[in-house]
Amino acid sequence: MSTQHGTPHDSRRSRGMFRTKTVEQSIQDTEEPEHTLKKSLSALDLTVFGVGVVIGTGIFVLTGKIAKEQAGPSVALSFVVAGVVCALAALCYAEFASTVPVAGSAYTFSYASLGELPAWIIGWDLILELALGCAVVAVGWSGYIRSLLDSAGLHLPGGLSGTHEGHFGFDLLATILVLVLTGILVLGMKLSSRVTAVVVGIKVTVVLLVIVAGAFLINGANYEPFIPPSRPSEAGGGLAAPLSQLIFGFSPSHFGTMGIFAAAAVVFFAFIGFDIVATAAEETRHPQRDVPRGILGSLAICTVLYVAVSVVVTGMQKYSKLSTDAPLADAFKDLGQPFFAGVISFGAAVGLTSVCMILLLGQSRVFFAMSRDGLLPRIFSRAHPRYGTPYRSTIVLGVIVAVVAGFTSIDELAELVNIGTLFAFVVVAIGVVLLRRSRPDLHRSFRTPWVPVVPMLSVLASVWLMLNLPAETWLRFAVWMVAGFVIYFLYGRSHSRLGIRNRQGGSKSKD
């Protein structure tokens, strides 16, 4: 095993809260029999995972909603802006994933470049992001299924239809979905990838059908004006206002040129998830080559589909007349095409299944990696002897998410998913620069171009989008982070395998 350069700087960083775990040690830990995950994924599998998690309600709902409220027909440009922000982050993720092909994504990358405490913070952040994201998606899926059941004359009792509009209830469908998907993930990554491939195939077919059918219903007059005149935003005051407004006195506007960028902060939700591809690096047969392809390929496909759908929906119907609940389906209904409206509802319900499963997958891999490092109880880092999956962490987190989805209305907490993702982007971009300086000797199958320019642009773009989130979202995020600090100092710091090795006299010691 290679060693780090023996400089005083490295020696200091090997101790305390900012001790770093070498890339070689990270890879060596994956070779321990009881902690080894089965390698079964290809570049195509990873691309399918990426498309599967990104293409969800965003393409069916967010496109029309933001066109009506924020940007008009120029929402297509907002998707391009958001796609560029994600592309900058994707280039950084691709370098890390090809250099450190280990489960855990941004958590593992941070451990190798920034140190243990920053790694813990980002891992704790990812657990929140993916858990809430999965619960939100499961509740959304339940809503689509209830709607389809209602159309068929079947109605669930109010007490089993979830918590909404002030009515408290148990969301039976959301809970069942999460538990079933948890079982599929335990049975193996190849089965999971096959299920996802089928679901993604259906979903992308529906999207392409919508694009082609909608193209014949476009009225060019609906594109004028392409960039509607600017008007002040009606965002609330106090903690509901964007943080940028509270800090700088800057009030974002709707429509106009600035409306395009303000809308980009919102449509960013639609891109969340491509980074989950990196969490499966350890289960990929040729990670150095295939993970970058999966990350960049899935992001490119999703950006093209988002832009095409936004162009079609704003051409079919005047942006000011689009509905905010189901704009694509309602636009087809208004134009006398109920068949396509039904197809869209079906596609949305099917599509959310894959989103939920891949969010669960990413979350369990981060938890598994943190447990293997000793920062969480190591009982959760055992791989299944037959299926080669992190079954204990998958089951525990699946049950927790199922309970959250079943009993909680978490619409307001959904923005935590966004701020958590952007925070991860910032950390990964900074980590690329630091690891280039501390370990220039490492083999990098993929290299982020124009370092440090691209990583710094990624940081600035991500921070800008974060500043456009409400102040109350920042407060909730801070509370979660404080809880994480408490757990780290009470448990993680003393049980860290890296810390134990250091205390025993070196990285070669066995714990």
N, C-alpha and C positions, 0 to 999 in steps of 0.2 A: 504494500500500500504506500502510495506517495504521501509525503508529508508536506505541511505548509512551510513556507520560508521561515527560518528561525530568527526572526527579528524581534527586538524588544516589543514592538507594537503587537505582533502576533501573540507573544507571551502574555501581555496584559489582556488581550481580547479573549484568551482561553480561560480566563477566570471571571467569576462574578456573573452578574446578570447579563452581560454582553458577550459572554463566551460564545464562540462560533463553532459549529459542527462542520468539520471538513466535508467536502464533496465525497471524498473517498470513503469516509466513515459512514456517510448517509447511504452510499451504495452498498457498502459491506453489511450494514444492518438488514438490508433487504434479502440477504442470502442466508440468514438464519432460518433453518427448516420450519420452525413453528410460526415464524412471522413472514413467510414467503407467499406472495400472491401469485396466482397462476397467470402466465403470459399467453393471451389468446387474441389480442386485438390487432387490427391492421389500420392503415391510414384511412381506408374507406369506413371502417367501423367508427373511428374517431370523428370523421367528418359527419357521419350520420348522427352521432351523439350531439355534436355541436349544432347541427341544423334542428335536431329533435328538441333541444332545450330552448333554443332562441325563438323558433317559429311557434308562437302560442297565441294568446289572446291579443297580443300587440298588433298582429297583422290583421286580425278580424275586427278589433274594436278601436285601438289607439289611433290608427291612421285617420279615420273619419272624425273622431272626437277632437283631435288636435287641429285638424284642418278647420273645423268649425269654430273652435275657441281661441286658437293661437296664431295660425299662419296662413289659412286659406289654401289655395292650390300649391303654394310654395312649401307646403309641408314636405314635399318630395326633397327639397333642399335641406330641410331640417334633418331628415333621415340620413342624407349624405354627410352632414356635419357630425351627427352622432356616430356614424359609421367610421369617420376619420379618427375621432377620439378613441374609439375602440380599436382601430387598426394600429394606432400608435402604441397602445397597451399590448396588443397582440404580438407585435414585433418583439417587445421585451419578454413577454411570456414564452415566446417560441425559443428565444436564446436560452432562457433558464431551463425550460423543459428538455431541451436537447443536451444540456450540460449536466443537469441533475435529474435524471429520469426516475424519480422516486415519488410515491404517493404523497399527497398533501398540498400540491400546487404552491400557492404563494407562501404558505406556512413553511414548507421545506426550503423554498428559495431564500426566505428571510433568515432562516437558521444558518444557512451557509454564508450569508453576506452581512447581515446586520447584527446578529447575535440572538441569544436565547429569549430575552425579554421581548424584543420586537417580534420575534417569531411567535411567541405565545400570544401577544396582542393580536396579530393578524390571524392566527388560528382561531382564537376566540371570536374574532370578528366574522370569520368565514362560517363558523358554526351557526351564529345568529342569522347571517345572511341567507344561508341555504335552508335552514329550518323554517324560518318565516316565509321564505319564497315558496317552499314546497307546500306549506299549510295554506297560503293564499291561493296557490294554483289549485289545490284540492277543493277548496271551497268554491272557486270559480267553476271548476269542472262539475261539481255537484249542482250548481245553478243551471248549467246547460242541460244536464241530464233531467233535472226536474221539469225544465221547460219542455223537453221532448216528451217526457211522460205525460205532462199535462195535455199536450197536443194529441196524445193517443187516448186521452180520457182516463188516465191513471194518476192518482193524486196521493202523495205521501202525507201522513198526518202532520199537522203544524209542529208538534213537539219533536219530530224527527227531521225537520227541514232546516235546522241551523238557527243561528242567532242573527237577526237582521231586523231593521226598522223598529228597534226597541223591544222586539220579541225575543225572549231567551229560549233556545231549544238546542237539541242535540243533532248535529249534522251527520246522520247515519251514512249517507252515500260517501261523503268526504273521508270518513274514518275507514270504511271498507276499502276504498281505493288505495289509501296509504298502506294498509295492512297487506293487501294482495301484492302490491308492488314491492313491499319489503320482502315478502316470500320469494318473489322472482329474483330479486337481487341476491338473496342468500344462496339460491340454487346455482349461481354462476354467471360470470360476465358474458360468456358466449351466448347463453340463453337470453340474458338481458339485451345484448346487442341485436339478437335476432328479433325479439319482440319490438325493440325500438325501430329496427329497419322497416318492419311491416307498418308500424304506426306512422313513421315519417314518410314512407311511400304514399300512404293514403292522404296524409296531410298536404304534402307538396303537390300531389295530383289535384286536390281540391283547390289549392291556391292558384295553380297554373290554369285550371278550368275557369276560375273566377276572372283571371287576367284576360284570357282569350275571349270569353263570353262578354265581359264588360267592355272590351275594346270596341265591339260592334255597337255599343250603346252610348259611346262618348259623343257629347255635344260640345264642339269647340268653344261656344259662347260661355260655357261654364268656367273656362279658364281665365276669364277677364273680370277683374284684374288678377294677374297671376300672383302679384304681391299686393294685397289689399292695403289701403292707407293705414298708417299707424294710429293707434289710440292707446291711452294709458291703461295699464292693467288694473283689474279690480281686486287684486289680492288683498286679503284682510290684513289688519294691523297687528301689533303685538307679536307674540310668538308664532302666529300663523303666517307672518310675512317672511319672505326669503331672507336669509341671513345677510346677503349682500345689501339689501335695502336697509337693514338695521345698522350695519357697519358704515356703509358709505353714503347712505341717504339716496341710493340709486333705486328708482322705481322701474321695474321691467315693464315693457310695453307689449301689447298684443298687436299682431300684424306688422306690416312694414318690414324694413330690413332687420331691425333688432328683434322683431317677432320671430324671425327664422331661427335666431340663436337661442331666444328664450324657449321656443318650442323644442329645440334640440335637447335641452336639459330634461324635458318631460319624456320625449320619445326615446331617450336613452334607456328607459325601462324595457323597451322592446328588445334591446340587444343583450340584456343581462343573461349570462349563462355560457357564452363561448369559452370563458376561462376555465370552465369545469372540465374541458377536454384535458387540461394539464393534470388534473387530479388522477387521471387514468394512466399516466405515463408508466407506472410500474407494472401495469398489466398489458403493456403493448410489446409486441414481439421485437420491433425495431424502433424504439422510442426516439433515438437521436434523429432519425429520418422522418418518421411518421407523425410524431406529435406536432412539429411545426406545420406540416402539411394539413393536419386535421384542424388546427386552430385557425390558420389563415384561410383555408378552403371553406370551412363552414361560415366564417364571418363574411367572406366575399359573396357566397351564395345568398345568405340572408339579407345582406344590404341590397342586392339587386332585386330580390323579391319584394322587399319593403318599398323601395322606390317605385317599382312597377305597380304595385297595388295602390299606393297613394295617388299615382298619376291617373289610374283608372277610376277610382272612386270619386275624385274631384272632377273628373270629366263626365261621369255619368249623371251627377247631381250637383247643383250649385252648393258650394261649401256651406253657405249660411242655412241651407235646408237639411243638412245631414243630421241624422239622429246621433245621440251620444252613447246610447246603450248598445246598439248593434248596427252601426252605420252601413256596413257592407250588405248585410242581409236586408235591411230596410230599404236601401237604395234599389236593390233588385225588385223588392216587393212593389215599391212606388212606380217602377217602370213596367209592371205587369209580368214579372218573372218570378213567381213564387217557388218554382222548382229549384232555381239557383239559391234562393234564400234558405231553403231547407238543406241544400247541400252544404252551404256555409256553416249553418248551425251544427250539422253532423261533423264537418271537418274541425270545427273549434273544439267540440267535445272529445273527439279522437286525439286531436293534437295536444290537448292539455294532459293526456295520459302520459305521453312521453316526457313532457316537461317535468311533471311531478317525479317520475322515476329517475330521471337524470339528476335532478336536484338532490334526491335521496342518496344517489350514488356518490355524488361529490362530497356531500356532508359526511357520510360514513368513512370515506377515505381520509379526509382531514382528521377526523376523530381518531381513526386507526393510527395514523402517523404520529399524532401527539401522544397517544397511549404507548406506542412502541418506544418513544423517546423518554417515557417515564413522567411526562408532564401531566398526564392523566393516568388513572389506575391501569396497570399493564395487563390486567385481566381482559381488557377490551382489544388487545392487539394480537390475539390468537387467530390464525387463519384456519378455516374449516379443513379438516384432514382430507376430505373427499372433493369438495367443490373449490377449494383454494380461494375463498372469499372471506373478508373480515366479518364473519357472521354475527359475532357478539355486539360489535358496535352498530352494525346494520339493524339488528333487532331492537336494541335499546332505543336508538334514535328514531326508528320507525314507529315504535309505540308512543314515544313522546310527541312526535309530529302528529300522529293520528289523534291523540287526545286534544292537542292544541287546535287542530282543524275541526274536531267534533264539537268542542265546547266554546270556542272563542270567535268573536267577530273581530278580525284584525285588519280591517281596511285601512285604519289610520297608521298601523304599524308597517304597512307595505313599503313606505318610503325608507324604512330602515334597511331594506334589501338594497335599495339604490345607493345609499351613503356607504354601506358596507362594501359594496363592489368597488366603488370609486376609491375608497380608502385602500383597498387591496391593490388597485392599479398604481396608486402613488408609491406604495411600498415596493412593489416589484420593479418599477422603473428606477427608483433610487438604488435598489439592490443590484441591478445590472451594472450600473456605473461603479459601485463599490467593489463588486467581484472582479470586474475588469482590472481594477487597480491592485487588489490584494492577491489575485490569482491569475495573472496574465498567462501562466503556463498551462492552464486547463484547455483540454480539447473542446472546442465548441463546433458542433456539427452545423449549427445555424448561428449566425452572428447578426445582431441588431445593427442596421446600417447607421452611419453618422452618429456614433456615440461620442460625446454625451448629448448631442442636440436632440435626437429623437426621444430619449428618455425624459429630458427636461421638458420638451413640448408635451409629452404625455402627462407629466406631473401638473403642469400649468393648466392643461385642458381639463383634467380630472378635478382639480381644485376649483376651477371656475364653475363647473357643473355642480359641485358640492355646495358652493356658496348660493346657488339658486334654489336650494332646498329650504323648507321652513325651519325657523330657529328651534321649534319644538322637536323636530326630528333630530337635530344636533343634541338636544338635552337628553332624549331617550337613548341616543347612541352613547353619550357620556356615562349614563347610569349603567348601561351594560358593560362598558369598558372598566368602570370602577369595580364592578362585581368580578370581572376577570382578574384584575390586579389582586384582589383579596384572595382568590383561589390560588393564583400563582405563588404568592408569598406564604400562604398557609400550607400548600401541598406541593405544587410543581417544582419550586426551587430546590427543595430538599430531596425530592425523589427523582430529579433529572438524572438520566443515565450518563450524560456528559459530565455533569457535576460530580457524580460518584466516581467516574473514571479519573477525573482530575484530582479528586481527594485521595484516591488510591495510588497516585503517583504517575499518571500518564494515560494516554489514550489506548495503550495496549492492554490495560487492565480489564479483566472481565467482571461484570457485575452479576 
